[in-house]
Amino acid sequence: METYLKIKNIKLWARVGVLEEERELGQLFKLDLFLWADFENCTHNDDIKRTIDYAKLVEILKYHSKKICCFTIEKYSDQILKIINEEFQLNRIKIILTKCKPPIIGFDGEVSIVRIFENN
C-alpha cells in the first residue's frame, strides 16, 4: 500500500525573483508537500516518534525561507528539497512551489514548479 503525508498551502515569504525589488522586498509563496516514508510503526503502534513532525517541518521551512535570496523558483525549490531531505531523510518528496503574484503585466495568475526527489 502506498502511503504519503500531504501538507497543503504552507505560506512562505522569500526573496526570490528576477526583479531587484522581488529579491529586496520578498513576496508570498505557497508550498504543497507530498512526503513518502515508512508509516507502518506509527500506524500500528500510534507512536508519534515514528512519523513526520509536520509542525517542526513547517517551522523549519518558514525559518529558512526568510534567509533565501535567489533569482528563480527553480533554485528556491531545490533549496526546499535539500532542507527537507537533510532534516527527515524521506523515501520520496514531491513539492509544488507557487509564486502567488508574479509581476507580469496583464497576468493575475500564479506560476508553479513541481519537483520530485527520490532517495535511492
Secondary structure, DSSP 8 states (H G I E B T S, - for coil): ---EEEEEEEEEEEEESSSHHHHHH-EEEEEEEEEE---HHHHHH--GGGS--HHHHHHHHHHHHTT-EES-HHHHHHHHHHHHHHHH--SEEEEEEEESS---TT--S-EEEEEEEE--
